[in-house]
């Protein structure tokens, strides 16, 4: 797979991904490890970093879609409410975005066994979201799970499978209540409605959604997203400590 420590974090909107990520940041800070935030860097520079930019860090925090180039187009146009782009078009954009990110800096960074990457969303997001999007839109040419997995960019991601995939499992209605109380997340994305999120929470639970990573040896962990923030943070610390000991 690779020599580093690689974690994917996934789940529906409002499931608690930010809590896991903040817990990880605190864990690395306590150990005085050098962290590189590719999200902030990309927003400031208008393009993703290269390996030369990140090579001196101990830890990368990154996300999909990215915040520059194709990723910015996905956020600003492709997944907006009212977008004309179908599931296959959307999936191809995501696959290109993740392939660029992996090739440009994630894969070379993980070539060192001392490096960590914590990633918010991943190829499994596309498998879950776009297969459901296609079904709900009743596409004549559907984006099936097999078709999604076969996309070149997704194959690149699956070949660089993480050590651990964390799914935050939560009732969509509870997650929606959390989002309604937030002012920092106003994406106007087409998927941010309760009907889609209810179906999506079930989609993530299907074994065939995470099977591509399981086949590569990734450990699949499910954390109860309805736990308190401190409890969710504690679960993340346990994961990091166990992985560090390997």
C-alpha positions as CSV (number, residue, x, y, z in Angstrom):
1,X,0.0,0.0,0.0
2,X,2.4,2.7,1.3
3,X,4.8,3.3,4.1
4,X,3.0,6.1,5.9
5,X,-0.1,6.4,8.2
6,X,-3.1,7.2,6.1
7,X,-6.7,7.8,7.5
8,X,-9.8,8.6,5.5
9,X,-12.7,10.2,7.4
10,X,-16.2,10.0,5.9
11,X,-19.9,10.3,6.7
12,X,-22.9,12.4,5.9
13,X,-22.9,16.2,6.5
14,X,-23.2,16.9,10.2
15,X,-22.0,13.5,11.3
16,X,-19.0,14.9,13.2
17,X,-16.1,14.8,10.8
18,X,-14.9,18.2,12.0
19,X,-14.8,16.8,15.6
20,X,-12.6,13.9,14.5
21,X,-10.3,16.2,12.5
22,X,-9.9,18.7,15.4
23,X,-9.1,15.8,17.8
24,X,-6.4,14.7,15.4
25,X,-4.9,18.2,15.2
26,X,-4.8,18.3,19.0
27,X,-3.2,14.9,19.2
28,X,-0.4,15.9,16.8
29,X,0.1,19.2,18.5
30,X,0.6,17.5,21.8
31,X,3.4,15.6,20.2
32,X,4.9,18.7,18.6
33,X,4.6,17.3,15.2
34,X,4.8,19.6,12.2
35,X,1.4,19.9,10.5
36,X,0.7,21.2,7.0
37,X,-2.9,22.2,6.2
38,X,-3.3,21.8,2.4
39,X,-6.8,23.3,2.6
40,X,-5.7,26.7,3.9
41,X,-2.6,26.6,1.7
42,X,-4.6,26.0,-1.5
43,X,-7.1,28.7,-0.7
44,X,-4.3,31.2,-0.1
45,X,-2.2,30.3,-3.2
46,X,-5.0,29.4,-5.7
47,X,-3.4,26.0,-6.5
48,X,-2.6,22.8,-4.5
49,X,0.8,22.4,-3.0
50,X,3.5,20.2,-4.5
51,X,5.6,17.6,-2.6
52,X,8.4,20.2,-2.3
53,X,6.0,22.4,-0.4
54,X,4.9,19.7,2.1
55,X,7.9,17.4,2.4
56,X,9.2,18.9,5.7
57,X,5.9,18.3,7.5
58,X,5.1,15.3,9.7
59,X,1.4,15.4,9.0
60,X,-0.9,16.5,6.1
61,X,-4.5,17.5,6.6
62,X,-6.4,17.5,3.3
63,X,-9.9,17.1,2.0
64,X,-12.0,16.3,-1.1
65,X,-13.0,18.1,-3.1
66,X,-9.9,20.2,-2.9
67,X,-10.0,24.0,-2.7
68,X,-8.3,24.8,-6.0
69,X,-8.4,24.0,-9.7
70,X,-10.9,21.1,-10.4
71,X,-11.9,20.9,-6.7
72,X,-12.9,24.6,-6.6
73,X,-15.0,24.1,-9.8
74,X,-16.7,21.2,-8.1
75,X,-17.5,23.3,-5.0
76,X,-18.4,26.5,-6.9
77,X,-20.4,25.0,-9.8
78,X,-20.7,21.3,-10.3
79,X,-22.5,20.3,-7.0
80,X,-24.4,23.5,-6.4
81,X,-28.2,23.3,-6.1
82,X,-29.7,23.6,-9.6
83,X,-26.6,22.3,-11.3
84,X,-27.3,20.7,-14.7
85,X,-24.4,18.2,-14.3
86,X,-25.4,14.6,-13.9
87,X,-23.8,11.9,-11.6
88,X,-21.4,10.6,-14.2
89,X,-20.1,14.1,-15.0
90,X,-19.8,14.9,-11.2
91,X,-18.0,11.6,-10.5
92,X,-15.5,12.2,-13.3
93,X,-14.7,15.6,-11.9
94,X,-14.2,14.2,-8.4
95,X,-12.0,11.4,-9.9
96,X,-9.8,13.9,-11.7
97,X,-9.5,16.1,-8.6
98,X,-8.4,13.2,-6.3
99,X,-6.0,11.9,-8.9
100,X,-4.3,15.3,-9.1
101,X,-4.1,15.6,-5.4
102,X,-2.7,12.1,-4.9
103,X,-0.2,12.3,-7.7
104,X,1.0,15.8,-6.8
105,X,1.7,15.4,-3.1
106,X,-0.2,12.7,-1.2
107,X,1.5,9.7,-2.7
108,X,5.1,11.0,-2.5
109,X,4.5,12.2,1.0
110,X,3.3,8.8,2.2
111,X,6.4,7.2,0.7
112,X,8.1,7.9,4.1
113,X,7.0,5.6,6.9
114,X,7.2,8.6,9.3
115,X,4.5,10.6,7.6
116,X,0.8,10.9,8.3
117,X,-2.1,12.0,6.1
118,X,-5.6,12.8,7.6
119,X,-8.1,13.2,4.8
120,X,-11.7,14.5,5.0
121,X,-13.7,12.5,2.5
122,X,-12.3,10.1,-0.2
123,X,-13.1,7.9,-3.1
124,X,-15.8,6.2,-1.0
125,X,-17.6,9.5,-0.9
126,X,-18.0,9.3,-4.7
127,X,-19.1,5.6,-4.5
128,X,-21.8,6.5,-2.0
129,X,-22.9,10.0,-3.3
130,X,-22.8,9.5,-7.0
131,X,-24.4,6.1,-7.1
132,X,-27.2,7.4,-5.0
133,X,-27.5,10.6,-7.1
134,X,-27.7,8.6,-10.3
135,X,-30.4,6.3,-8.9
136,X,-32.5,9.2,-7.6
137,X,-32.2,11.0,-10.9
138,X,-33.1,7.8,-12.8
139,X,-30.2,8.3,-15.2
140,X,-30.5,6.5,-18.5
141,X,-26.8,5.9,-18.3
142,X,-26.4,5.3,-14.5
143,X,-23.3,5.7,-12.4
144,X,-23.2,2.3,-10.9
145,X,-20.7,1.3,-8.2
146,X,-18.8,-0.8,-10.6
147,X,-18.5,2.1,-13.1
148,X,-17.5,4.5,-10.4
149,X,-14.8,2.2,-9.0
150,X,-13.4,1.7,-12.5
151,X,-12.7,5.4,-13.2
152,X,-9.0,6.0,-13.5
153,X,-8.8,8.6,-10.8
154,X,-10.7,6.4,-8.4
155,X,-8.4,3.4,-9.2
156,X,-5.5,5.7,-8.3
157,X,-7.1,6.4,-5.0
158,X,-8.0,2.7,-4.3
159,X,-4.4,1.7,-5.1
160,X,-3.2,4.1,-2.4
161,X,-5.7,2.7,0.1
162,X,-5.6,4.1,3.6
163,X,-4.7,2.1,6.7
164,X,-8.0,3.1,8.2
165,X,-11.3,4.3,6.9
166,X,-13.5,5.9,9.6
167,X,-17.2,6.1,8.9
168,X,-19.2,8.3,11.2
169,X,-22.6,6.7,11.4
170,X,-25.5,8.9,12.5
171,X,-29.2,9.4,12.0
172,X,-29.7,11.9,9.2
173,X,-32.3,13.8,11.1
174,X,-29.9,14.4,14.0
175,X,-27.2,15.5,11.6
176,X,-29.6,17.9,9.9
177,X,-30.5,19.5,13.3
178,X,-26.8,20.1,13.9
179,X,-26.4,21.7,10.4
180,X,-29.4,23.9,11.0
181,X,-27.5,25.4,14.0
182,X,-24.3,26.1,12.1
183,X,-23.4,29.3,10.3
184,X,-19.9,28.2,9.1
185,X,-21.3,25.7,6.5
186,X,-23.4,27.4,3.8
187,X,-22.4,25.4,0.7
188,X,-25.8,25.4,-1.1
189,X,-24.8,21.9,-2.3
190,X,-27.5,19.9,-4.1
191,X,-27.0,17.0,-1.7
192,X,-27.8,19.0,1.5
193,X,-31.4,18.1,1.9
194,X,-32.9,15.7,4.4
195,X,-34.3,13.2,1.9
196,X,-30.9,12.7,0.2
197,X,-29.1,12.5,3.5
198,X,-31.5,9.9,4.9
199,X,-30.9,7.7,1.9
200,X,-27.2,8.5,2.0
201,X,-26.8,7.3,5.6
202,X,-28.2,4.0,4.5
203,X,-26.0,3.9,1.4
204,X,-22.8,4.2,3.5
205,X,-23.9,1.2,5.5
206,X,-23.9,-1.1,2.5
207,X,-20.9,-3.4,2.4
208,X,-20.4,-3.0,-1.3
209,X,-19.7,0.8,-0.8
210,X,-16.6,0.2,1.3
211,X,-15.6,-3.1,-0.3
212,X,-13.0,-1.5,-2.7
213,X,-10.9,-0.4,0.3
214,X,-11.6,-3.6,2.3
215,X,-10.2,-5.6,-0.7
216,X,-7.0,-3.6,-0.4
217,X,-6.6,-4.4,3.3
218,X,-8.0,-1.1,4.8
219,X,-9.4,-1.5,8.3
220,X,-13.0,-0.2,8.2
221,X,-14.1,1.5,11.5
222,X,-17.5,2.8,12.4
223,X,-17.9,5.5,15.1
224,X,-21.3,6.4,16.5
225,X,-21.8,10.0,15.4
226,X,-24.5,10.6,18.0
227,X,-21.9,10.5,20.8
228,X,-20.9,13.7,22.5
229,X,-18.0,15.7,21.0
230,X,-15.7,14.6,23.7
231,X,-16.6,11.0,23.2
232,X,-16.1,11.2,19.5
233,X,-12.7,13.0,20.0
234,X,-11.7,10.2,22.4
235,X,-12.5,7.6,19.8
236,X,-10.2,9.5,17.4
237,X,-7.4,9.6,19.9
238,X,-7.7,5.8,20.4
239,X,-7.4,5.3,16.6
240,X,-4.3,7.5,16.3
241,X,-2.6,5.8,19.3
242,X,-3.3,2.3,18.0
243,X,-2.0,3.2,14.5
244,X,1.1,4.9,15.9
245,X,2.0,1.8,17.8
246,X,2.0,-0.4,14.6
